[in-house]
Amino acid sequence: MCVKMGVDNEEVMMDLAHLVSKTNRKTPCRSAASHYWVTVGEPQANAGDNITVQFACKHCDKRVYEFLTREQYFLCENQIKRSY
């Protein structure tokens, strides 16, 4: 979950579905109308300049691993880091 401070310092959670593959986004959620993806754990560097990020649905706790390129990761690094 990405945290963004609102005007009155309330935490606002943001869905990270844009980082999850289309096939995982389209799977049905057991507890809600659609998945709400948040990161869990620390990202891990892999061979070939890829970074693995683990996501979990806030509603049904389904977990998936996604491989991001270095460019994709650094583009969304602040959102990812604030969420774990």
Secondary structure, 3 states (H helix, E strand, C coil): CEEEECCCCCEEEECCHHHCCHHHHCCCCCCCCCCCEEEEEEEEEECCCEEEEEEEECCCCCEEEEEEEHHHHHHCHHHHHHCC
